[in-house]
Amino acid sequence: MTIAALAPVTLAVAGTKGPSVYWYLTRSTGIVALVVLTAVVVAGILTTLGWSAPWWPRFFSRAVHRNLSLFATVLVAVHVFTTVLDGFVPVGLLDGVVPFQSPYKTAWLALGTISFDLMLVLLVTSALRFRIGYQGWRALHWLAYLMWPLAFFHAAGMGTDARLGPVQLLGLLCLAAVVGAAIYRLAAGGLGGGDPAASRRDAPAGVPVRQGGGRDGVYR
């Protein structure tokens, strides 16, 4: 087949208007971000409880939790930027951090925006945990239990692929993982956390940790 014969086909394909690469990126990063956020929450609960196994040392939970948190933040940032660049829906950069601004599915979009804001708060306070103290840092980390459901319902109500069977199954698996981990935490250590000794061992060096008997924390 000659180049001349291929020319009409090439023009016809070029003239076909379809979803942009940004549209596929925003859908894929949204799905992957929910999975990674689920792993972040589960790893955080395991770290809090000081859970370990012969094949899963305690420090590994901390490393997984920390690294996946950074990865999830990058994924959500890419998710926001590609949504803006795609231009298919009226969503601007400000809508990524300020809720209830966009006219497009305002409530569902706001859930994702608030979840992203909470994620940034958790990331910044983790970076400043030496200044705010271990107890304050742990108290702020309760926001993770609000961040994840907001992200989950944002994906369920906003996601283009939320009606697809495989995506629905993936969402149910994420929900089961977080609910199961939360129940395990309540059964093992209650709302106050798990093993206090494990919390002291896992506290970053130089961070004050409150000991028993009401005494002030000591620095490691």
Order of alpha helices (4+ residues) and beta strands (2+ residues): alpha-alpha-alpha-alpha-alpha-alpha-alpha-alpha-alpha
